[in-house]
Every structure is written in structure tokens, then in C-alpha cells.
Amino acid sequence: MSRFIETIRVEDGKWHRLSYHQARVDRAFKQVMHRPSPELPCWLANSKPPAHGLFKCRILYDEENFKIEYVPYTMPVIRSLKLVPADDLHYEHKWADRALIDTLSSLRGNCDDVLFLKSGRITDTSYANIVLGKDGKWFTPTHCLLKGTMRQHLLDEGLILERDISVNDLPKFDVFRLVNAMMGWEGERAEVRNIIP
């Protein structure tokens, strides 16, 4: 069985949005392994997060084993995205095997990352959900590849809404942001300036 990854933001020794990560681990165990999942606090109990700074807590796990590491995190600069068809890409769980994502990402050319299309609909970039803005309102594609924890948090808070967004809808929006567990909504935002066909 393939392994899964869970990535949690750790800032100054504090784990962020742990309940959202627990929900995603729960889905993986229920839908793929057909058994109850362990509690993340039990996995994390014997690990010691760095007390200062911003880190990515990376948990690699399968049905029986898990491994935790802390990696210093620097916000990536992503200003341009290349549209890439990805009809055969399925990533409803956060799999450790990203071979197809990596292959498709290599098609980005001179852009910083890719924005995957499925049946002409906008989905996600190679490692973040996208949020599109117009007139102070924010939308995220209903047909995302992976339901990210930050995406879900923003939906729950009413800060963004889901919408079916086709590639033809892109000109209707004037600002694009990327979000994931490490890239937040406030402060260190990741804003995209160009989306290239």
C-alpha cells in the first residue's frame, strides 16, 4: 500500500489547525485502510517541535508506521502559473507518491508552477489550492484535486466560497492566491500575477 503524507505548520513550537489535519488523516484511514485512525496528538506526543521559527512538520505514514520530521520553511515566490491538462491525475488523498504530479509539473516551462485542468476546469497547483478574487469576493474551485486544510478552514470561516471555475472563467478574476497548510491567508500571502495558457 502506498504511504501518505501530512504536512502541518509549526510556528514557534505550536502546531496549527490540528483538527483539520486529523480530519484528513481520518478520511485516509476510513476510505483507504478501512479502519479507525490514530489520534494525531498521540503521534506527535514524543516529537519535539523547534521552539522558535517556522517549520514544516512532515508526517509520513501508512497503516502501521509513521515518521515525523521538522523542516525549516521559507515561503516560495510563485508569480506565474502554466495551465496544464491533467485529466488522469487523481489526488483525493495526500499520497506520498507524487510521480505523476512531478511529471506534469515539469511542463511549467519558465513559469514558477503549474495550474492543473481537469475537463477544462481549474483545480489546484502542484502543492497548493488556488483562490480567485473579484470585487472583494473570493472563490476556490469546487473540483479541486485535494481538499486542503487551509482551504477548508477558509471555507468554514466564510472567507471564501466554492465555485465551478472553468478555464474560460479566468479572465473574470483579477487576483489569484495560493493557500496550503504552510501558506496562509494573512501576512505571508502567495499572490500569483500571471496564468499562462
JOPE-V962116 format. One line per field, one symbol per residue. phi: phi as a letter, one per 20 degrees, with the letter a starting at -180 (. if undefined). psi: psi as a letter, one per 20 degrees, with the letter a starting at -180 (. if undefined). A space follows every 10 residues. Layout:
BEGIN
phi = ???
psi = ???
END
This chain:
BEGIN
phi = .fedccdcfc clndfdlfff fffffgffff edelbfefeg gffegeedfg fcodceeddd bcfdcbcdbd cgdcffecdc cdfcfbfeec bfdefffdgf gfffffefme efbdcfdclm dfccefbbed cddblmdccc ffeffcffff gfgfffemec cebfdeffeg ffddbccdcb gedeedmefd dedcddf
psi = pqrrqppppo pljppqlhhh hghggggggg hgilrqqrpg hggihjqoqp hqrpqoooop qbhhqqppqp pqpppqooiq qpppplhjpp liqmqhokgh ghghhijicj rhaqoqpokj qperahkqqq ppqpljqpqq phlrgpnqgg ghghghijhr qqqoorhiig iiqiqpqpqa hhoahqdmqo pphpop.
END
